[in-house]
Amino acid sequence: MKNSKYTKFVVITMVVLFVIVSMLSCTIHQSNSSNSSNKLPPGQAKKMSGSKSAKAYAPGQQKK
């Protein structure tokens, strides 16, 4: 009888510890989408600067 009481206690303790460790190890990863939302399209940047061409503001059009 004593053996089963201790076994039951140990099993319940292990389950509770597992749940606690599982909850503590959860992390939330947030993407940094605010950076991309602050960027203007090339045409809008051109209008704001007064340039004639939007080529300088388009990332795919940069000279290497």
MOPAC internal coordinates of N, CA, C and O (Angstrom, degrees):
PM7 1SCF
backbone

  N    0.0000 0     0.00 0     0.00 0    0    0    0
  C    1.4515 1     0.00 0     0.00 0    1    0    0
  C    1.5294 1   111.07 1     0.00 0    2    1    0
  O    1.2310 1   120.35 1   134.56 1    3    2    1
  N    1.3201 1   116.94 1   -45.44 1    3    2    1
  C    1.4645 1   119.21 1  -178.07 1    5    3    2
  C    1.5261 1   110.90 1   -61.51 1    6    5    3
  O    1.2310 1   120.95 1   142.90 1    7    6    5
  N    1.3022 1   115.79 1   -37.10 1    7    6    5
  C    1.4574 1   120.04 1  -178.17 1    9    7    6
  C    1.5221 1   111.19 1   -61.36 1   10    9    7
  O    1.2310 1   119.67 1   138.34 1   11   10    9
  N    1.3091 1   118.24 1   -41.66 1   11   10    9
  C    1.4560 1   121.00 1  -177.22 1   13   11   10
  C    1.5323 1   111.53 1   -70.96 1   14   13   11
  O    1.2310 1   119.73 1   146.68 1   15   14   13
  N    1.3350 1   118.13 1   -33.32 1   15   14   13
  C    1.4644 1   121.24 1   177.18 1   17   15   14
  C    1.5239 1   109.93 1   -65.35 1   18   17   15
  O    1.2310 1   120.28 1   135.22 1   19   18   17
  N    1.3199 1   117.06 1   -44.78 1   19   18   17
  C    1.4636 1   120.90 1   179.79 1   21   19   18
  C    1.5264 1   110.36 1   -67.18 1   22   21   19
  O    1.2310 1   120.94 1   141.06 1   23   22   21
  N    1.3143 1   115.80 1   -38.94 1   23   22   21
  C    1.4597 1   119.60 1   179.30 1   25   23   22
  C    1.5320 1   109.91 1   -64.51 1   26   25   23
  O    1.2310 1   120.09 1   136.89 1   27   26   25
  N    1.3067 1   117.44 1   -43.11 1   27   26   25
  C    1.4554 1   121.67 1   178.31 1   29   27   26
  C    1.5250 1   110.56 1   -62.12 1   30   29   27
  O    1.2310 1   120.20 1   137.10 1   31   30   29
  N    1.3119 1   117.22 1   -42.90 1   31   30   29
  C    1.4584 1   122.43 1   179.08 1   33   31   30
  C    1.5283 1   110.90 1   -63.20 1   34   33   31
  O    1.2310 1   120.40 1   136.09 1   35   34   33
  N    1.3133 1   116.84 1   -43.91 1   35   34   33
  C    1.4633 1   121.74 1  -179.93 1   37   35   34
  C    1.5319 1   110.66 1   -64.74 1   38   37   35
  O    1.2310 1   120.24 1   137.51 1   39   38   37
  N    1.3158 1   117.15 1   -42.49 1   39   38   37
  C    1.4643 1   120.87 1   179.92 1   41   39   38
  C    1.5299 1   110.33 1   -64.09 1   42   41   39
  O    1.2310 1   120.07 1   134.72 1   43   42   41
  N    1.3187 1   117.46 1   -45.28 1   43   42   41
  C    1.4676 1   121.09 1   179.13 1   45   43   42
  C    1.5243 1   110.18 1   -63.05 1   46   45   43
  O    1.2310 1   120.24 1   138.05 1   47   46   45
  N    1.3336 1   117.15 1   -41.95 1   47   46   45
  C    1.4602 1   121.06 1   178.52 1   49   47   46
  C    1.5213 1   111.19 1   -62.72 1   50   49   47
  O    1.2310 1   120.27 1   137.28 1   51   50   49
  N    1.3226 1   117.09 1   -42.72 1   51   50   49
  C    1.4643 1   120.71 1   179.55 1   53   51   50
  C    1.5266 1   111.07 1   -63.78 1   54   53   51
  O    1.2310 1   120.27 1   138.62 1   55   54   53
  N    1.3310 1   117.09 1   -41.38 1   55   54   53
  C    1.4643 1   120.66 1   179.47 1   57   55   54
  C    1.5333 1   110.21 1   -64.57 1   58   57   55
  O    1.2310 1   120.31 1   136.07 1   59   58   57
  N    1.3124 1   117.01 1   -43.93 1   59   58   57
  C    1.4664 1   120.65 1   179.55 1   61   59   58
  C    1.5300 1   110.17 1   -63.38 1   62   61   59
  O    1.2310 1   120.15 1   136.00 1   63   62   61
  N    1.3223 1   117.31 1   -44.00 1   63   62   61
  C    1.4687 1   120.32 1   178.18 1   65   63   62
  C    1.5308 1   111.34 1   -62.83 1   66   65   63
  O    1.2310 1   120.33 1   139.63 1   67   66   65
  N    1.3161 1   116.97 1   -40.37 1   67   66   65
  C    1.4673 1   120.76 1   178.21 1   69   67   66
  C    1.5273 1   111.21 1   -61.15 1   70   69   67
  O    1.2310 1   121.00 1   136.10 1   71   70   69
  N    1.3311 1   115.70 1   -43.90 1   71   70   69
  C    1.4692 1   120.13 1  -179.90 1   73   71   70
  C    1.5315 1   110.24 1   -64.77 1   74   73   71
  O    1.2310 1   120.41 1   137.17 1   75   74   73
  N    1.3181 1   116.81 1   -42.83 1   75   74   73
  C    1.4685 1   120.49 1  -179.98 1   77   75   74
  C    1.5263 1   110.91 1   -63.82 1   78   77   75
  O    1.2310 1   120.09 1   134.23 1   79   78   77
  N    1.3184 1   117.44 1   -45.77 1   79   78   77
  C    1.4629 1   120.97 1   179.81 1   81   79   78
  C    1.5288 1   110.57 1   -65.07 1   82   81   79
  O    1.2310 1   120.35 1   141.82 1   83   82   81
  N    1.3165 1   116.93 1   -38.18 1   83   82   81
  C    1.4683 1   120.54 1   178.14 1   85   83   82
  C    1.5228 1   111.01 1   -63.67 1   86   85   83
  O    1.2310 1   120.22 1   139.31 1   87   86   85
  N    1.2987 1   117.18 1   -40.69 1   87   86   85
  C    1.4631 1   120.67 1  -179.90 1   89   87   86
  C    1.5255 1   111.36 1   -69.83 1   90   89   87
  O    1.2310 1   119.96 1   142.88 1   91   90   89
  N    1.3123 1   117.67 1   -37.12 1   91   90   89
  C    1.4618 1   121.04 1  -178.70 1   93   91   90
  C    1.5223 1   112.28 1   -73.61 1   94   93   91
  O    1.2310 1   120.20 1   153.46 1   95   94   93
  N    1.3105 1   117.23 1   -26.54 1   95   94   93
  C    1.4608 1   119.84 1  -176.78 1   97   95   94
  C    1.5201 1   112.76 1   -85.63 1   98   97   95
  O    1.2310 1   119.79 1   175.16 1   99   98   97
  N    1.3215 1   118.01 1    -4.84 1   99   98   97
  C    1.4668 1   120.65 1   178.98 1  101   99   98
  C    1.5208 1   109.83 1   -73.55 1  102  101   99
  O    1.2310 1   120.67 1   -48.34 1  103  102  101
  N    1.3267 1   116.33 1   131.66 1  103  102  101
  C    1.4553 1   120.79 1   176.32 1  105  103  102
  C    1.5180 1   108.87 1  -127.15 1  106  105  103
  O    1.2310 1   121.30 1   -25.00 1  107  106  105
  N    1.3017 1   115.12 1   155.00 1  107  106  105
  C    1.4544 1   121.21 1   179.30 1  109  107  106
  C    1.5223 1   107.37 1  -113.34 1  110  109  107
  O    1.2310 1   120.90 1   -54.76 1  111  110  109
  N    1.3179 1   115.88 1   125.24 1  111  110  109
  C    1.4541 1   121.23 1   178.61 1  113  111  110
  C    1.5193 1   108.53 1  -105.51 1  114  113  111
  O    1.2310 1   121.23 1   -56.25 1  115  114  113
  N    1.3201 1   115.25 1   123.75 1  115  114  113
  C    1.4499 1   119.31 1   178.18 1  117  115  114
  C    1.5164 1   108.70 1  -110.36 1  118  117  115
  O    1.2310 1   121.11 1   -46.06 1  119  118  117
  N    1.3164 1   115.48 1   133.94 1  119  118  117
  C    1.4548 1   118.70 1   177.28 1  121  119  118
  C    1.5194 1   108.87 1   -78.62 1  122  121  119
  O    1.2310 1   121.33 1   -27.42 1  123  122  121
  N    1.2944 1   115.06 1   152.58 1  123  122  121
  C    1.4515 1   120.55 1  -177.57 1  125  123  122
  C    1.5223 1   109.01 1   -90.13 1  126  125  123
  O    1.2310 1   120.75 1  -113.21 1  127  126  125
  N    1.3256 1   116.17 1    66.79 1  127  126  125
  C    1.4551 1   121.17 1  -176.37 1  129  127  126
  C    1.5217 1   112.19 1   -78.24 1  130  129  127
  O    1.2310 1   119.56 1   165.95 1  131  130  129
  N    1.3278 1   118.44 1   -14.05 1  131  130  129
  C    1.4586 1   120.13 1  -179.50 1  133  131  130
  C    1.5246 1   110.38 1   -67.01 1  134  133  131
  O    1.2310 1   120.22 1   152.25 1  135  134  133
  N    1.3287 1   117.19 1   -27.75 1  135  134  133
  C    1.4573 1   120.84 1   179.28 1  137  135  134
  C    1.5265 1   110.76 1   -66.07 1  138  137  135
  O    1.2310 1   120.08 1   136.20 1  139  138  137
  N    1.3244 1   117.45 1   -43.80 1  139  138  137
  C    1.4570 1   120.50 1  -177.99 1  141  139  138
  C    1.5359 1   111.47 1   -74.79 1  142  141  139
  O    1.2310 1   119.66 1   154.33 1  143  142  141
  N    1.3195 1   118.25 1   -25.67 1  143  142  141
  C    1.4556 1   119.58 1  -179.37 1  145  143  142
  C    1.5307 1   111.30 1   -77.84 1  146  145  143
  O    1.2310 1   119.80 1   159.05 1  147  146  145
  N    1.3377 1   117.99 1   -20.95 1  147  146  145
  C    1.4568 1   121.08 1   179.64 1  149  147  146
  C    1.5254 1   112.00 1   -81.03 1  150  149  147
  O    1.2310 1   119.56 1   163.26 1  151  150  149
  N    1.3146 1   118.44 1   -16.74 1  151  150  149
  C    1.4502 1   121.29 1  -178.37 1  153  151  150
  C    1.5213 1   109.52 1   -75.71 1  154  153  151
  O    1.2310 1   121.37 1   -38.08 1  155  154  153
  N    1.3092 1   114.99 1   141.92 1  155  154  153
  C    1.4594 1   120.55 1   178.06 1  157  155  154
  C    1.5206 1   109.93 1   -93.94 1  158  157  155
  O    1.2310 1   120.61 1   -28.13 1  159  158  157
  N    1.3157 1   116.43 1   151.87 1  159  158  157
  C    1.4595 1   118.48 1   171.30 1  161  159  158
  C    1.5283 1   109.29 1   -65.44 1  162  161  159
  O    1.2310 1   120.07 1   -26.20 1  163  162  161
  N    1.3371 1   117.47 1   153.80 1  163  162  161
  C    1.4637 1   120.11 1  -176.69 1  165  163  162
  C    1.5312 1   113.89 1   -54.74 1  166  165  163
  O    1.2310 1   120.40 1   141.98 1  167  166  165
  N    1.3282 1   116.85 1   -38.02 1  167  166  165
  C    1.4664 1   119.59 1  -179.24 1  169  167  166
  C    1.5191 1   112.53 1   -65.67 1  170  169  167
  O    1.2310 1   120.57 1   142.33 1  171  170  169
  N    1.3315 1   116.52 1   -37.67 1  171  170  169
  C    1.4642 1   120.14 1   179.46 1  173  171  170
  C    1.5230 1   110.61 1   -69.94 1  174  173  171
  O    1.2310 1   120.18 1   139.74 1  175  174  173
  N    1.3334 1   117.25 1   -40.26 1  175  174  173
  C    1.4629 1   120.40 1   177.73 1  177  175  174
  C    1.5221 1   110.41 1   -63.04 1  178  177  175
  O    1.2310 1   120.44 1   141.94 1  179  178  177
  N    1.3247 1   116.76 1   -38.06 1  179  178  177
  C    1.4656 1   122.15 1   178.00 1  181  179  178
  C    1.5302 1   110.03 1   -61.76 1  182  181  179
  O    1.2310 1   120.63 1   135.08 1  183  182  181
  N    1.3236 1   116.41 1   -44.92 1  183  182  181
  C    1.4659 1   120.30 1  -179.31 1  185  183  182
  C    1.5206 1   111.67 1   -63.40 1  186  185  183
  O    1.2310 1   120.85 1   140.68 1  187  186  185
  N    1.3306 1   115.97 1   -39.32 1  187  186  185
  C    1.4642 1   119.54 1  -177.85 1  189  187  186
  C    1.5285 1   111.52 1   -70.08 1  190  189  187
  O    1.2310 1   120.14 1   145.27 1  191  190  189
  N    1.3248 1   117.34 1   -34.73 1  191  190  189
  C    1.4655 1   119.87 1  -177.54 1  193  191  190
  C    1.5240 1   112.09 1   -87.76 1  194  193  191
  O    1.2310 1   120.31 1   161.45 1  195  194  193
  N    1.3262 1   117.02 1   -18.55 1  195  194  193
  C    1.4515 1   120.30 1  -179.99 1  197  195  194
  C    1.5198 1   113.41 1    85.25 1  198  197  195
  O    1.2310 1   119.89 1  -168.48 1  199  198  197
  N    1.3239 1   117.82 1    11.52 1  199  198  197
  C    1.4660 1   121.20 1   178.90 1  201  199  198
  C    1.5188 1   110.26 1   -70.93 1  202  201  199
  O    1.2310 1   120.91 1   -20.24 1  203  202  201
  N    1.3434 1   115.87 1   159.76 1  203  202  201
  C    1.4564 1   120.76 1   177.13 1  205  203  202
  C    1.5168 1   111.61 1   -85.61 1  206  205  203
  O    1.2310 1   119.92 1   156.72 1  207  206  205
  N    1.3228 1   117.77 1   -23.28 1  207  206  205
  C    1.4576 1   121.41 1  -176.09 1  209  207  206
  C    1.5237 1   110.23 1  -125.33 1  210  209  207
  O    1.2310 1   121.02 1   -36.73 1  211  210  209
  N    1.3383 1   115.66 1   143.27 1  211  210  209
  C    1.4602 1   120.92 1   177.16 1  213  211  210
  C    1.5181 1   111.12 1   -92.60 1  214  213  211
  O    1.2310 1   120.48 1  -177.09 1  215  214  213
  N    1.3462 1   116.68 1     2.91 1  215  214  213
  C    1.4640 1   121.25 1  -175.94 1  217  215  214
  C    1.5300 1   112.15 1   -59.32 1  218  217  215
  O    1.2310 1   120.08 1   142.79 1  219  218  217
  N    1.3055 1   117.46 1   -37.21 1  219  218  217
  C    1.4678 1   121.11 1  -178.60 1  221  219  218
  C    1.5280 1   112.42 1   -69.41 1  222  221  219
  O    1.2310 1   120.30 1   160.85 1  223  222  221
  N    1.2999 1   117.04 1   -19.15 1  223  222  221
  C    1.4685 1   120.89 1  -176.72 1  225  223  222
  C    1.5251 1   113.10 1  -100.53 1  226  225  223
  O    1.2310 1   120.43 1   172.78 1  227  226  225
  N    1.3340 1   116.78 1    -7.22 1  227  226  225
  C    1.4611 1   120.83 1  -179.52 1  229  227  226
  C    1.5271 1   109.02 1   -92.18 1  230  229  227
  O    1.2310 1   119.04 1   -59.34 1  231  230  229
  N    1.3508 1   119.43 1   120.66 1  231  230  229
  C    1.4582 1   122.02 1  -175.54 1  233  231  230
  C    1.5319 1   113.38 1   -60.86 1  234  233  231
  O    1.2310 1   119.40 1   149.74 1  235  234  233
  N    1.3160 1   118.74 1   -30.26 1  235  234  233
  C    1.4508 1   120.91 1  -178.96 1  237  235  234
  C    1.5165 1   113.19 1   -79.74 1  238  237  235
  O    1.2310 1   120.03 1   171.47 1  239  238  237
  N    1.3072 1   117.55 1    -8.53 1  239  238  237
  C    1.4559 1   121.52 1  -176.21 1  241  239  238
  C    1.5306 1   113.06 1  -106.27 1  242  241  239
  O    1.2310 1   119.81 1  -168.76 1  243  242  241
  N    1.3285 1   117.97 1    11.24 1  243  242  241
  C    1.4656 1   121.75 1  -179.22 1  245  243  242
  C    1.5161 1   110.55 1   -76.85 1  246  245  243
  O    1.2310 1   120.08 1   -41.09 1  247  246  245
  N    1.3265 1   117.46 1   138.91 1  247  246  245
  C    1.4546 1   121.30 1   176.08 1  249  247  246
  C    1.5111 1   109.45 1   -74.55 1  250  249  247
  O    1.2310 1   121.25 1   -34.35 1  251  250  249
  N    1.3349 1   115.22 1   145.65 1  251  250  249
  C    1.4675 1   118.90 1   179.36 1  253  251  250
  C    1.5027 1   110.39 1  -100.79 1  254  253  251
  O    1.2310 1   120.10 1   180.00 1  255  254  253

